[in-house]
C-alpha cells in the first residue's frame, strides 16, 4: 500500500518540550513504519569485518573479500538512511534545538541529546 506524505507527517516539537512524549512516540512510529527506527537506537549498526584484526589487515581470502564488499554496500545504505533520519528530526524541531545538534554525526546522537533534554 502506498501512503501519501501526510501519512508520515509528525508535528513539530515544541521548543519547551512540553509535547515530548507524544512527539517522540509519533517520530518512533513513523520511522518504525519505514524500517528506520534502528537509527534512533543504533540497533542494526554494522561492524566492519576489519575490527579486531591487526593494524594494516586487509581481506585476502574470497570469504573475507565478500564480507568486506557486503559491509561496504550495507554501511553506505545505513549512512544514507541515517542522513534521512537526521533530516526528519531536523525539520521537526525548532531551530533553537537544531543548532545544538548540527555537529553530531548520527541520528542516534541527535535523539540521545533530545532525550537527555526532555526525558526518555
Secondary structure, 3 states (H helix, E strand, C coil): CCCCHHHHCCCCCCCCCCCHHHHHHHHHHHHHHCCCCHHHHCCCCCCCCCCCCCCCCCCCCHHHHHHHHHHHHHHHHHHHHHHHHHHHHHHCCCHHHHHHHCCCCCHHHHHHHHHHHHCC
